Amino acid sequence: MNDVFPHANSNMAPDEQANQGTFVREQWYYALPSIALKPGVMLHRIILGEPVLIGRSENGKAFALSDTCPHRGTLLSRGKFDGHEVQCPYHGWRFSTDGQCTIIPSQTSIQKPQAKDIRTKSYEVSERQGNIWVFIGKGTSNLNSEFPPVPEVPALGDHFQLHVSLRFACNIDLAVIGLMDPAHGAFVHRSKIWRNEDSIHEKRKAFSPLTENEGIGWRMDRHKASSNSKAYKVFLGSAPETEITYRMPSVRTEHAQTKKYEYCGLTACTPVSAYETDVHHVMYWNAPGGILLRPIVRHIARRFLDQDRRAVTAMNEGLSFNPPTMMVQDADTQTRWYYQLKREVLAAQAEKRTPRNTLKPVTLTWRS
């Protein structure tokens, strides 16, 4: 076993405790599916504690602005949008989709400030594969010359099928590690049809670090899907090979493939505040009956996500008592990696350098 991945039944390290719940900025965060944003519409979102107005102009381009008017702080999303400019509902100040103020109705031509002097914060937006991502950095979009790659799924980007989301009552870290945990399936997602405690067996999976172009994170290398993952077989017609990728700070992608069909899932955790996290799950597939299957799959996916939500909520409630906790060998290694890489990303940002992925290839064993 490579010593880059230390194993110990010990409490969380002090620096991990210090970083728990800390927001990682200078990253893309999932905002909403493209289908939820029609031309001429603007929506209110809170991302990393920041109020964000997300809209789509008449020409179809998505944009994002700070959702507070720089005059008196009124939510701009409560105002009007004509497809070109956003109007504040309080004093009628108007802003173009890049944040530039265009009209201040109360001002005469000789009074200061004039509209040209005012600009509200704007955010970089990327729309890919049916998803809208917002870049949350320290400054406005025109101050960010370089951006990390926007998260994408492989192979099936043009087969967007559905999106489900739930709000978890916990910080970003608990949401992420609760979803990535490999040993909870037979208990949290127990089912007479899909999985039960009797199905637990030993698993050995190979892992490798992501490349520099992919971002900071790791991959569970392509492998035959486990025998207690019956849903795959029902959905894709046979047991597929699957690959799972975790990319910092909060994106998981899964690509399952048989000889005939493919499935991709993208799970993204977006912090709302230090105490709440929106968890989004987007699904792509090319198996027959896509439209007919959506209502059934949506129900199952939402139920599955709600099981995770309730499990993480119980963990969060228990942790509020500040009990001693531990991490076990291999089954909790990915949680260790997450905190290790989060420390590195935060340190790199503070030191104004590129983060280093220090993970090495390794094989882990656990029972689930």
C-alpha positions in Angstrom: 0.0 0.0 0.0 1.4 3.4 -1.0 2.3 5.6 2.0 0.6 8.6 0.3 -2.6 7.1 1.7 -2.1 6.7 5.4 -4.6 4.5 7.2 -5.4 4.9 10.9 -8.4 4.6 13.2 -8.0 8.1 14.5 -10.0 11.3 15.0 -10.3 13.9 12.3 -7.1 16.0 12.2 -7.2 19.6 13.6 -6.6 21.1 10.1 -9.5 19.0 8.7 -11.7 20.3 11.4 -10.6 23.9 10.7 -11.4 23.5 7.0 -14.7 21.7 7.4 -17.5 23.7 5.8 -15.0 26.2 4.3 -16.0 27.3 0.8 -13.6 26.7 -2.0 -13.8 29.6 -4.4 -12.4 30.1 -7.9 -14.4 27.1 -9.0 -17.4 26.2 -11.2 -20.6 25.4 -9.2 -23.8 23.8 -10.6 -26.6 26.3 -10.7 -29.6 24.7 -12.5 -30.4 22.7 -15.6 -30.7 24.6 -18.9 -34.4 23.5 -19.3 -35.3 25.5 -16.1 -34.2 28.8 -17.6 -36.4 30.1 -20.5 -35.6 33.3 -22.5 -36.7 36.4 -20.7 -36.7 34.6 -17.3 -34.5 35.4 -14.3 -34.2 33.3 -11.2 -32.7 33.8 -7.7 -30.1 31.4 -6.3 -27.7 31.5 -3.3 -24.3 30.0 -4.1 -21.6 30.0 -1.5 -23.6 32.5 0.5 -23.8 34.9 -2.4 -27.2 36.0 -3.8 -27.0 35.3 -7.6 -29.5 36.4 -10.3 -29.4 33.9 -13.2 -31.2 34.9 -16.4 -31.5 34.2 -20.1 -31.5 37.0 -22.5 -33.9 37.3 -25.5 -31.1 35.9 -27.7 -30.8 32.8 -25.6 -27.6 33.5 -23.7 -27.4 32.7 -20.0 -25.9 35.3 -17.6 -25.5 35.9 -13.9 -25.3 39.0 -11.8 -25.2 39.8 -8.1 -28.8 39.7 -7.0 -28.6 42.9 -4.9 -28.9 46.4 -6.3 -25.8 48.4 -5.6 -28.0 51.3 -4.6 -30.0 50.0 -1.6 -29.5 46.3 -1.7 -32.9 45.3 -3.1 -33.1 41.9 -4.8 -33.0 42.6 -8.5 -34.7 39.3 -9.3 -37.9 40.7 -7.8 -37.9 43.3 -10.5 -38.5 43.2 -14.3 -36.5 41.8 -17.1 -37.4 42.6 -20.7 -34.9 40.1 -22.3 -32.2 42.8 -22.5 -32.0 44.7 -19.2 -32.9 44.0 -15.5 -34.9 46.7 -13.7 -34.7 47.1 -9.9 -38.2 47.1 -8.4 -37.4 49.8 -5.9 -36.1 52.8 -7.9 -36.1 51.5 -11.4 -32.3 51.4 -11.9 -31.6 49.3 -15.0 -28.6 47.0 -15.7 -27.5 45.2 -18.8 -26.7 41.5 -18.7 -23.0 42.2 -18.1 -23.7 44.3 -15.0 -23.4 47.8 -16.4 -26.0 50.2 -15.1 -27.8 51.9 -18.0 -30.4 54.2 -16.3 -30.8 55.9 -12.9 -34.3 57.5 -13.2 -33.9 59.8 -10.2 -30.7 61.5 -11.3 -30.5 64.7 -13.4 -27.7 65.0 -16.0 -25.5 66.9 -13.6 -25.8 64.8 -10.5 -23.4 62.1 -9.5 -23.2 59.2 -9.9 -24.4 58.7 -13.4 -25.4 55.3 -14.8 -22.0 54.9 -16.6 -20.3 55.1 -13.2 -22.1 52.1 -11.7 -21.6 48.4 -12.4 -22.9 45.5 -10.4 -20.9 42.3 -9.9 -21.2 39.8 -12.8 -20.3 36.1 -12.8 -18.9 34.0 -15.6 -21.5 31.5 -16.8 -20.9 28.3 -18.8 -23.7 26.2 -20.3 -22.7 22.7 -21.2 -24.5 19.4 -21.8 -27.9 20.8 -20.5 -26.4 22.3 -17.4 -25.7 25.9 -16.3 -22.5 26.4 -14.2 -21.5 29.7 -12.4 -17.9 30.5 -11.6 -17.6 31.8 -8.1 -14.4 33.7 -7.6 -13.1 36.7 -5.7 -13.8 39.3 -8.4 -16.0 40.0 -11.4 -15.8 37.8 -14.4 -13.6 40.2 -16.4 -10.9 39.9 -13.7 -10.6 36.1 -14.2 -8.3 35.4 -17.2 -8.2 31.7 -16.7 -10.8 29.2 -15.5 -10.6 25.5 -14.6 -12.4 23.1 -17.0 -16.1 23.0 -16.7 -17.3 19.6 -15.4 -18.7 17.4 -18.2 -19.8 13.8 -18.6 -18.1 11.6 -21.2 -19.7 10.2 -24.3 -23.4 11.1 -23.7 -23.4 14.9 -23.4 -26.1 15.2 -26.0 -28.4 12.7 -24.3 -29.6 14.8 -21.3 -32.6 13.0 -19.8 -33.4 14.4 -16.4 -32.3 16.4 -13.4 -33.3 16.0 -9.7 -32.1 18.0 -6.7 -32.6 18.2 -3.0 -31.3 20.5 -0.3 -29.2 18.8 2.4 -29.2 20.4 5.9 -25.5 20.2 6.3 -22.2 21.9 5.1 -20.6 21.1 1.8 -18.1 18.6 3.3 -20.7 16.3 4.9 -22.7 16.3 1.7 -19.7 15.4 -0.4 -18.3 12.6 1.8 -21.8 11.3 2.5 -22.4 10.7 -1.2 -19.0 9.3 -2.0 -18.9 6.8 0.9 -18.6 3.3 -0.5 -19.9 1.2 2.4 -23.4 2.6 3.1 -25.3 1.2 0.2 -26.7 -1.9 1.8 -28.0 0.1 4.8 -29.0 3.5 3.5 -30.3 2.3 0.1 -31.6 -1.1 1.3 -34.2 -2.6 -1.0 -35.8 -6.0 -1.4 -35.4 -5.6 -5.1 -32.0 -4.0 -5.5 -29.9 -4.6 -2.4 -29.9 -5.8 1.2 -27.4 -6.6 4.0 -27.1 -10.2 2.7 -25.6 -8.9 -0.5 -22.5 -7.4 1.2 -19.3 -8.9 -0.1 -15.6 -8.0 -0.5 -14.7 -5.5 -3.2 -11.3 -4.5 -4.6 -11.1 -1.4 -6.7 -8.2 0.3 -8.4 -7.9 4.1 -8.1 -5.7 6.6 -10.0 -5.3 10.4 -9.8 -6.8 12.7 -12.3 -4.5 14.2 -14.9 -3.6 17.9 -14.8 -6.1 18.7 -17.6 -8.9 16.9 -15.7 -8.5 18.9 -12.5 -7.7 17.9 -8.9 -9.3 14.6 -7.8 -9.2 10.8 -8.4 -10.9 8.1 -10.4 -12.2 4.6 -9.6 -10.8 2.9 -12.6 -13.1 1.1 -15.1 -14.3 -2.2 -13.6 -17.2 -4.6 -13.9 -20.2 -3.4 -11.9 -20.7 -5.1 -8.6 -23.1 -8.1 -8.5 -25.4 -6.2 -5.9 -25.9 -3.3 -8.4 -28.9 -4.9 -10.1 -30.3 -1.6 -11.2 -27.6 -1.4 -13.9 -28.5 -4.7 -15.3 -32.3 -3.9 -15.5 -31.6 -0.5 -17.0 -28.9 -1.3 -19.5 -29.8 -4.9 -20.3 -26.6 -6.5 -18.8 -24.0 -5.8 -16.2 -21.8 -2.9 -17.5 -18.3 -1.8 -16.9 -18.3 1.4 -15.0 -15.9 4.2 -14.1 -16.4 6.8 -11.4 -14.6 10.2 -11.2 -14.4 12.6 -8.2 -13.2 16.1 -9.0 -12.7 18.8 -6.4 -14.4 20.5 -4.9 -17.7 18.7 -5.3 -18.4 16.9 -8.6 -18.8 13.1 -9.1 -19.3 11.6 -12.6 -20.1 8.0 -13.4 -19.9 6.3 -16.8 -21.5 2.9 -17.2 -21.2 1.1 -20.5 -22.4 -2.2 -22.0 -21.8 -3.4 -25.6 -25.1 -1.7 -26.6 -25.9 1.1 -24.2 -24.4 3.7 -21.9 -25.4 5.7 -18.9 -23.7 8.8 -17.3 -24.6 10.4 -14.0 -23.3 13.7 -12.8 -23.7 14.6 -9.1 -22.7 18.2 -8.1 -22.9 19.7 -4.6 -23.4 23.4 -4.5 -23.0 25.2 -1.1 -25.9 27.5 -0.3 -24.5 28.5 3.1 -22.3 27.0 5.8 -25.3 25.0 6.9 -27.1 24.0 3.7 -26.0 22.4 0.4 -28.0 21.8 -2.8 -27.3 18.4 -4.3 -27.9 18.1 -8.0 -28.1 14.8 -9.9 -28.2 14.8 -13.7 -28.7 11.7 -15.8 -27.9 10.8 -19.4 -28.6 7.6 -21.2 -29.1 6.2 -24.7 -31.1 3.0 -23.7 -34.4 2.7 -25.5 -37.5 4.4 -24.1 -35.8 7.5 -22.8 -38.9 9.7 -22.6 -41.1 6.9 -21.3 -38.6 5.9 -18.6 -38.1 9.4 -17.3 -41.0 9.5 -14.8 -40.0 6.1 -13.3 -36.3 6.9 -13.2 -37.0 10.4 -11.7 -39.0 8.8 -8.9 -36.3 6.3 -8.1 -33.5 8.8 -8.4 -35.3 11.3 -6.1 -36.0 8.5 -3.5 -32.3 7.4 -3.7 -31.1 11.0 -3.2 -33.6 11.5 -0.3 -32.2 8.4 1.4 -28.7 10.0 1.3 -30.2 13.3 2.5 -31.7 11.6 5.6 -28.5 9.7 6.3 -26.4 12.8 6.1 -28.9 14.7 8.3 -28.6 12.1 11.0 -24.8 12.3 10.8 -24.9 16.1 11.0 -27.2 15.9 14.0 -24.9 13.5 15.8 -21.9 15.6 15.0 -23.5 18.6 16.6 -22.7 16.9 20.0 -19.0 17.0 19.0 -18.4 13.3 19.7 -15.1 11.6 19.0 -15.1 10.0 15.6 -12.7 7.8 13.6 -11.9 6.7 10.1 -11.3 3.0 9.2 -8.9 1.5 6.8 -9.7 1.6 3.0 -13.5 2.2 3.3 -12.8 5.7 4.6 -9.8 6.4 2.4 -11.7 8.5 -0.1 -12.9 10.7 2.7 -9.3 11.2 3.7 -8.4 12.1 0.1 -11.1 14.6 -0.1 -9.9 16.5 3.0 -6.3 16.1 1.9 -7.0 17.6 -1.5 -9.2 20.3 -0.1 -6.4 21.4 2.2 -4.1 21.5 -0.9 -6.5 23.6 -3.0 -7.1 26.1 -0.2 -3.3 26.3 0.4 -2.6 26.8 -3.3 -5.1 29.6 -3.5 -3.6 31.4 -0.5 -0.1 31.0 -1.9 -1.2 32.0 -5.5 0.1 28.8 -7.1 -1.3 25.9 -9.0 -2.6 23.1 -6.7 -0.7 19.8 -6.8 -2.4 16.4 -7.0 -0.3 14.3 -4.7 -2.3 11.1 -5.0 -0.8 8.0 -6.5 -2.4 4.8 -8.0 -3.6 2.4 -5.4 -6.0 -0.5 -4.9 -8.4 -0.4 -2.0 -10.5 -3.2 -0.5 -13.7 -3.1 1.6 -16.9 -4.9 2.0 -20.2 -3.5 0.9 
